Amino acid sequence: MPTVHMNKPKVEKRKQISVKSIADVEDVVAMKKTFNRHLHFTLVKDRNVATIRDYYYALAHSVRDSLVSRWIRTQQHQYAVNPK
């Protein structure tokens, strides 16, 4: 029984973290610029020769950039706060 009470806060935290709580792209224009940058400079393609797969990879790189940026900010915050 004590483990049930100890796990309750963890379960509550998991409920708070959901896809709904992930913020929308802050700036659509910035995401478009990042997409185009990856299409041109990472994949070395332009819209005349890019395939569906190239668009997919450019989008994947753009999303990765956004996630990595947030991940690094979280790590920096955790390092500064030092919760342990």
DSSP file (Angstrom, degrees, kcal/mol; ACC not computed):
  #  RESIDUE AA STRUCTURE BP1 BP2  ACC     N-H-->O    O-->H-N    N-H-->O    O-->H-N    TCO  KAPPA ALPHA  PHI   PSI    X-CA   Y-CA   Z-CA
    1    1 A M    >>        0   0    0      0, 0.0     4,-1.4     0, 0.0     3,-0.8   0.000 360.0 360.0 360.0 -39.0    0.0    0.0    0.0
    2    2 A P  H 3>  +     0   0    0      0, 0.0     4,-2.0     0, 0.0     5,-0.2   0.855 360.0  58.5 -60.0 -31.5    2.7    2.6    0.7
    3    3 A T  H 3> S+     0   0    0      1,-0.2     4,-2.2     2,-0.2     5,-0.2   0.838 100.0  57.2 -67.0 -30.2    4.0    2.2   -2.9
    4    4 A V  H <> S+     0   0    0     -3,-0.8     4,-1.1     1,-0.2    -1,-0.2   0.932 109.6  44.2 -64.4 -44.3    0.5    3.2   -4.2
    5    5 A H  H  < S+     0   0    0     -4,-1.4    -2,-0.2     1,-0.2    -1,-0.2   0.856 113.9  50.5 -68.8 -34.3    0.7    6.5   -2.3
    6    6 A M  H  < S+     0   0    0     -4,-2.0     4,-0.5     1,-0.2    -1,-0.2   0.844 111.5  48.3 -71.8 -32.5    4.3    7.1   -3.3
    7    7 A N  H  X S+     0   0    0     -4,-2.2     4,-2.4     1,-0.2     5,-0.2   0.685  90.8  82.5 -81.0 -18.1    3.5    6.5   -7.0
    8    8 A K  H  X S+     0   0    0     -4,-1.1     4,-2.6     1,-0.2     5,-0.2   0.909  89.5  49.7 -57.5 -46.1    0.4    8.8   -7.0
    9    9 A P  H  > S+     0   0    0      0, 0.0     4,-2.3     0, 0.0    -1,-0.2   0.893 110.6  51.6 -60.5 -36.3    2.5   12.0   -7.5
   10   10 A K  H  > S+     0   0    0     -4,-0.5     4,-2.2     2,-0.2    -2,-0.2   0.913 110.1  48.7 -64.7 -41.4    4.3   10.3  -10.4
   11   11 A V  H  X S+     0   0    0     -4,-2.4     4,-1.9     1,-0.2    -1,-0.2   0.914 110.7  50.9 -64.2 -42.0    1.0    9.4  -12.0
   12   12 A E  H  X S+     0   0    0     -4,-2.6     4,-1.4    -5,-0.2    -2,-0.2   0.898 109.3  50.7 -62.3 -40.1   -0.3   12.9  -11.6
   13   13 A K  H  X S+     0   0    0     -4,-2.3     4,-1.3     1,-0.2    -1,-0.2   0.903 108.1  52.6 -63.7 -40.5    2.8   14.3  -13.2
   14   14 A R  H  < S+     0   0    0     -4,-2.2    -1,-0.2     1,-0.2    -2,-0.2   0.869 105.9  54.3 -63.9 -35.3    2.4   11.9  -16.2
   15   15 A K  H  < S+     0   0    0     -4,-1.9    -1,-0.2     1,-0.2    -2,-0.2   0.852 105.9  53.0 -66.0 -32.9   -1.2   13.1  -16.6
   16   16 A Q  H  < S+     0   0    0     -4,-1.4     2,-0.8    -3,-0.2    -1,-0.2   0.790  98.6  70.9 -73.2 -27.2    0.1   16.7  -16.8
   17   17 A I  S  < S+     0   0    0     -4,-1.3     2,-0.3    -3,-0.2    -1,-0.1  -0.816  70.3 133.0 -93.2 111.0    2.6   15.8  -19.5
   18   18 A S  S >> S-     0   0    0     -2,-0.8     3,-0.8     1,-0.1     4,-0.5  -0.928  71.7 -96.6-149.0 171.5    0.6   15.2  -22.7
   19   19 A V  G >4 S+     0   0    0     -2,-0.3     3,-1.0     1,-0.3    -1,-0.1   0.842 121.1  61.5 -61.3 -32.5    0.6   16.0  -26.4
   20   20 A K  G 34 S+     0   0    0      1,-0.2    -1,-0.3    -3,-0.0    -3,-0.1   0.823  99.9  54.3 -63.8 -30.3   -2.0   18.7  -25.6
   21   21 A S  G <4 S+     0   0    0     -3,-0.8     2,-0.4     2,-0.1    -1,-0.2   0.590  82.2 102.6 -84.1  -8.3    0.5   20.5  -23.3
   22   22 A I  S << S-     0   0    0     -3,-1.0    -5,-0.0    -4,-0.5    -3,-0.0  -0.626  79.8-118.5 -75.1 126.3    3.2   20.7  -26.1
   23   23 A A        -     0   0    0     -2,-0.4     3,-0.1     1,-0.1    -1,-0.1  -0.268  23.7-110.8 -66.5 148.1    3.1   24.2  -27.4
   24   24 A D        -     0   0    0      1,-0.2     2,-0.2     2,-0.1    -1,-0.1  -0.259  57.8 -67.7 -66.3 165.0    2.3   24.9  -31.0
   25   25 A V        -     0   0    0      1,-0.2     3,-0.3     3,-0.0    -1,-0.2  -0.404  48.7-141.8 -57.7 123.8    5.1   26.2  -33.2
   26   26 A E  S    S+     0   0    0      1,-0.3     2,-0.4    -2,-0.2    -1,-0.2   0.879  85.4  20.2 -60.4 -39.7    5.8   29.6  -31.7
   27   27 A D     >  -     0   0    0      1,-0.1     4,-1.9     2,-0.0    -1,-0.3  -0.912  59.7-167.1-139.4 107.8    6.4   31.2  -35.1
   28   28 A V  H  > S+     0   0    0     -2,-0.4     4,-2.4    -3,-0.3     5,-0.2   0.869  92.9  56.3 -62.6 -37.1    5.2   29.7  -38.3
   29   29 A V  H  > S+     0   0    0      1,-0.2     4,-2.3     2,-0.2    -1,-0.2   0.906 106.4  50.2 -62.2 -41.3    7.4   32.0  -40.3
   30   30 A A  H  > S+     0   0    0      1,-0.2     4,-2.4     2,-0.2    -1,-0.2   0.892 109.6  51.1 -64.6 -39.1   10.5   30.8  -38.5
   31   31 A M  H  X S+     0   0    0     -4,-1.9     4,-2.6     2,-0.2    -2,-0.2   0.901 109.6  50.3 -65.7 -39.5    9.5   27.2  -39.1
   32   32 A K  H  X S+     0   0    0     -4,-2.4     4,-2.7     2,-0.2    -2,-0.2   0.911 110.8  49.2 -63.1 -41.7    9.1   27.9  -42.8
   33   33 A K  H  X S+     0   0    0     -4,-2.3     4,-2.5     2,-0.2    -2,-0.2   0.910 111.7  48.5 -63.9 -41.5   12.5   29.5  -42.9
   34   34 A T  H  X S+     0   0    0     -4,-2.4     4,-2.4     2,-0.2    -2,-0.2   0.912 111.0  51.1 -64.4 -42.2   14.0   26.6  -41.1
   35   35 A F  H  X S+     0   0    0     -4,-2.6     4,-2.5     1,-0.2    -2,-0.2   0.947 112.8  44.9 -58.7 -50.0   12.3   24.2  -43.5
   36   36 A N  H  X S+     0   0    0     -4,-2.7     4,-2.6     1,-0.2     5,-0.3   0.881 110.8  54.5 -64.0 -38.0   13.6   26.1  -46.6
   37   37 A R  H  X>S+     0   0    0     -4,-2.5     4,-3.2     1,-0.2     5,-0.7   0.926 111.4  44.5 -61.2 -44.3   17.1   26.3  -45.0
   38   38 A H  I  X>S+     0   0    0     -4,-2.4     5,-2.4     3,-0.2     4,-0.9   0.887 112.2  52.3 -68.7 -37.5   17.2   22.6  -44.6
   39   39 A L  I  <5S+     0   0    0     -4,-2.5     6,-2.4    -5,-0.2    -2,-0.2   0.929 121.0  32.8 -62.1 -43.5   15.9   21.9  -48.0
   40   40 A H  I  <5S+     0   0    0     -4,-2.6    -2,-0.2     4,-0.2    -3,-0.2   0.921 132.6  24.3 -81.3 -45.2   18.5   24.2  -49.6
   41   41 A F  I  <5S+     0   0    0     -4,-3.2    -3,-0.2    -5,-0.3    -2,-0.1   0.784 127.9  37.8 -99.5 -29.8   21.6   23.7  -47.4
   42   42 A T  I  <<S+     0   0    0     -4,-0.9    -3,-0.2    -5,-0.7    -4,-0.1   0.898 134.2  23.0 -85.5 -45.3   21.2   20.3  -45.8
   43   43 A L  S   <S-     0   0    0     -5,-2.4    -3,-0.2     2,-0.1    -4,-0.1   0.575  94.9-136.7 -97.4 -11.0   19.7   18.5  -48.7
   44   44 A V        +     0   0    0     -6,-0.3     2,-0.3     1,-0.2    -4,-0.2   0.934  60.4 124.6  52.9  53.5   21.0   20.8  -51.4
   45   45 A K        -     0   0    0     -6,-2.4     2,-0.3    -7,-0.1    -1,-0.2  -0.931  47.0-152.2-133.2 157.1   17.7   20.8  -53.3
   46   46 A D    >>  -     0   0    0     -2,-0.3     4,-1.8    -3,-0.1     3,-1.2  -0.768  41.3 -94.4-120.3 176.4   15.3   23.5  -54.5
   47   47 A R  T 34 S+     0   0    0     -2,-0.3    -7,-0.0     1,-0.3    -2,-0.0   0.715 119.1  63.6 -65.6 -19.8   11.6   23.2  -55.1
   48   48 A N  T 34 S+     0   0    0      1,-0.2    -1,-0.3     3,-0.0    -3,-0.0   0.804 119.3  21.2 -73.9 -28.3   12.1   22.4  -58.8
   49   49 A V  T <4 S+     0   0    0     -3,-1.2    -2,-0.2     2,-0.1    -1,-0.2   0.494  93.7 116.8-118.3  -6.6   13.9   19.1  -58.1
   50   50 A A     <  -     0   0    0     -4,-1.8     2,-0.2     1,-0.1   -11,-0.0  -0.375  49.5-150.5 -69.1 141.2   12.9   18.2  -54.6
   51   51 A T     >  -     0   0    0     -2,-0.1     4,-2.2     1,-0.1     5,-0.2  -0.487  33.5 -97.3 -99.8 174.6   10.9   15.0  -54.1
   52   52 A I  H  > S+     0   0    0      1,-0.2     4,-2.3     2,-0.2     5,-0.1   0.891 127.2  54.0 -58.4 -39.5    8.3   14.1  -51.4
   53   53 A R  H  > S+     0   0    0      2,-0.2     4,-2.7     1,-0.2    -1,-0.2   0.889 105.5  52.6 -63.8 -39.4   11.1   12.4  -49.5
   54   54 A D  H  > S+     0   0    0      2,-0.2     4,-2.6     1,-0.2    -1,-0.2   0.915 109.6  48.9 -62.4 -42.5   13.3   15.6  -49.6
   55   55 A Y  H  X S+     0   0    0     -4,-2.2     4,-2.4     2,-0.2    -2,-0.2   0.905 110.6  51.7 -62.1 -40.7   10.3   17.5  -48.2
   56   56 A Y  H  X S+     0   0    0     -4,-2.3     4,-2.8     2,-0.2    -2,-0.2   0.937 111.5  45.8 -60.5 -47.9    9.9   14.9  -45.5
   57   57 A Y  H  X S+     0   0    0     -4,-2.7     4,-2.6     2,-0.2     5,-0.2   0.893 111.6  51.7 -65.5 -39.4   13.6   15.1  -44.5
   58   58 A A  H  X S+     0   0    0     -4,-2.6     4,-1.9     2,-0.2    -1,-0.2   0.915 113.3  45.3 -62.7 -41.7   13.6   18.9  -44.5
   59   59 A L  H  X S+     0   0    0     -4,-2.4     4,-2.6     2,-0.2     5,-0.2   0.910 111.6  52.3 -66.6 -42.1   10.6   18.8  -42.2
   60   60 A A  H  X S+     0   0    0     -4,-2.8     4,-2.5     1,-0.2    -2,-0.2   0.909 110.4  47.9 -61.2 -42.7   12.1   16.1  -40.0
   61   61 A H  H  X S+     0   0    0     -4,-2.6     4,-2.4     2,-0.2    -1,-0.2   0.886 111.4  51.4 -64.6 -38.4   15.3   18.2  -39.6
   62   62 A S  H  X S+     0   0    0     -4,-1.9     4,-1.8     2,-0.2    -2,-0.2   0.921 111.7  45.5 -65.5 -44.0   13.2   21.3  -38.8
   63   63 A V  H  X S+     0   0    0     -4,-2.6     4,-2.6     2,-0.2     5,-0.2   0.911 111.6  53.1 -65.1 -42.2   11.2   19.5  -36.1
   64   64 A R  H  X S+     0   0    0     -4,-2.5     4,-3.1    -5,-0.2     5,-0.3   0.916 106.3  53.4 -59.1 -43.4   14.5   18.0  -34.7
   65   65 A D  H  X S+     0   0    0     -4,-2.4     4,-2.2     1,-0.2    -1,-0.2   0.918 110.5  47.0 -57.1 -44.4   16.0   21.5  -34.5
   66   66 A S  H  X S+     0   0    0     -4,-1.8     4,-1.9     2,-0.2    -2,-0.2   0.923 114.8  45.5 -64.5 -44.8   13.0   22.7  -32.5
   67   67 A L  H  X S+     0   0    0     -4,-2.6     4,-2.6     1,-0.2    -2,-0.2   0.909 112.9  49.7 -66.2 -42.5   13.0   19.7  -30.2
   68   68 A V  H  X S+     0   0    0     -4,-3.1     4,-2.8     2,-0.2     5,-0.2   0.896 108.4  54.0 -64.9 -39.4   16.8   19.8  -29.6
   69   69 A S  H  X S+     0   0    0     -4,-2.2     4,-2.1    -5,-0.3    -1,-0.2   0.930 112.2  43.6 -59.9 -45.7   16.6   23.5  -28.8
   70   70 A R  H  X S+     0   0    0     -4,-1.9     4,-2.3     2,-0.2    -2,-0.2   0.889 112.4  53.5 -66.3 -38.9   13.9   22.9  -26.1
   71   71 A W  H  X S+     0   0    0     -4,-2.6     4,-2.5     2,-0.2    -2,-0.2   0.925 109.5  47.5 -62.4 -45.1   15.9   19.9  -24.8
   72   72 A I  H  X S+     0   0    0     -4,-2.8     4,-2.7     2,-0.2    -1,-0.2   0.908 110.6  51.8 -64.4 -41.7   19.0   22.0  -24.4
   73   73 A R  H  X S+     0   0    0     -4,-2.1     4,-2.3    -5,-0.2    -1,-0.2   0.904 110.6  49.3 -60.7 -40.0   17.1   24.8  -22.7
   74   74 A T  H  X S+     0   0    0     -4,-2.3     4,-2.7     2,-0.2    -2,-0.2   0.922 111.1  48.8 -64.5 -44.1   15.6   22.2  -20.3
   75   75 A Q  H  X S+     0   0    0     -4,-2.5     4,-2.4     2,-0.2    -2,-0.2   0.907 111.3  49.9 -62.6 -41.7   19.1   20.7  -19.6
   76   76 A Q  H  X S+     0   0    0     -4,-2.7     4,-2.2     2,-0.2    -1,-0.2   0.906 111.9  48.4 -63.4 -41.3   20.5   24.2  -18.9
   77   77 A H  H  X S+     0   0    0     -4,-2.3     4,-2.6     2,-0.2     5,-0.3   0.928 111.8  48.8 -64.3 -44.9   17.6   25.0  -16.6
   78   78 A Q  H  X S+     0   0    0     -4,-2.7     4,-2.5     1,-0.2    -2,-0.2   0.877 111.3  50.4 -63.7 -37.0   18.1   21.7  -14.7
   79   79 A Y  H  < S+     0   0    0     -4,-2.4    -1,-0.2    -5,-0.2    -2,-0.2   0.909 112.7  46.4 -65.9 -41.4   21.8   22.3  -14.4
   80   80 A A  H  < S+     0   0    0     -4,-2.2    -2,-0.2     1,-0.2    -1,-0.2   0.887 118.6  40.4 -68.7 -39.0   21.2   25.8  -13.0
   81   81 A V  H  < S-     0   0    0     -4,-2.6    -2,-0.2    -5,-0.2    -1,-0.2   0.839  87.9-158.9 -78.5 -34.2   18.5   24.7  -10.5
   82   82 A N     <  -     0   0    0     -4,-2.5    -3,-0.1    -5,-0.3    -4,-0.1   0.976   6.0-167.3  50.9  71.8   20.4   21.5   -9.5
   83   83 A P              0   0    0      0, 0.0    -1,-0.1     0, 0.0    -4,-0.1   0.628 360.0 360.0 -68.5 -13.5   17.3   19.6   -8.2
   84   84 A K              0   0    0      0, 0.0    -2,-0.1     0, 0.0    -3,-0.0   0.477 360.0 360.0 -91.7 360.0   19.2   16.8   -6.5
